[in-house]
Amino acid sequence: MHLSKTFRIIPFALIAAVFAAVPAFAHFQVLYTPKSALTSDDSSKINLLLVFTHPFEAGHTMNMGEDASGKIHPPKAFGVKHKGDKNDLLAELKPIAFKSLSNDGKGYDLTDFRLKGMGDFVFYVDPGPYFEKSEDSYIQQCAKTIVNRGGAPTDWDKPAGLPVEIVPLDKPYGLWTGNVFRGIVVRKQGEQYVPVPGAEIEVEYLNHAVKGHSFAEKAGVEAPQDAFVTQTILADENGKFTYGIPRAGWWGFCALGAGGELKHEGKPLSLDAVIWVQAHDMK
């Protein structure tokens, strides 16, 4: 959810009334592929899915890059970083309609992309800002998903060049269930990255299987109460955070407003940093 900045200017009584009526769950820019840790025997071709949605609830899916007038803008950047080299893949994205449990939203996919060589492939997207009408503000989530082929690490612990990022301190594709995941929230200043102290980070589990361009109806787990749908943690004064992974699957981490106080088309803009990590059960 992206209500924290708005809280400063909305009367408390109105906030209370809104929250009493409707639970607020987190927006997440999803950058999904089924498997993040590939062996040399796995196919070198993978598919990726880009959607802006509510992953735990398989809830409302937004049209990526939709502005206040309803016009949809393509991502500003999409590509992959491998052994220090970046490959622009923006022209290879294909528009799709993604079906959640409640609606269809416009996103993109990349099909049959060949991973050339071994090591880490850092896929990243800098999407166009999305206008959230209920908050009268824009959301722009720069997201990363890291796929490894063959086991040898190369690029996982380095920034991909996005305006804001979560730089992992643990291999995001090499996590057992029960491990912790640690990261540093950073923003770009000139050619350098600086930490974002005290960053607010929302965490959600991808709770419904992805089947083609839709969520499966059946949930993996049931939340006992709304606070468990979107968990919130805070980074320390150096932008670092730690989260224990309780279940196998994909987990999203979103650092809200990592870009600082920004505006887009005269309205507040929350420039967020997202990373997806995958945990596996030890069998």
Helices and strands as residue ranges (DSSP letters): G 6-8, H 12-21, E 28-32, E 37-38, E 45-53, E 77-82, E 85-88, G 90-92, E 94-99, E 104-114, E 119-126, E 130-132, G 133-135, E 137-149, E 164-168, E 175-176, E 180-189, E 192-195, E 200-205, E 208-211, E 214-219, G 226-228, E 231-234, E 240-244, E 249-256, E 262-264, E 267-280
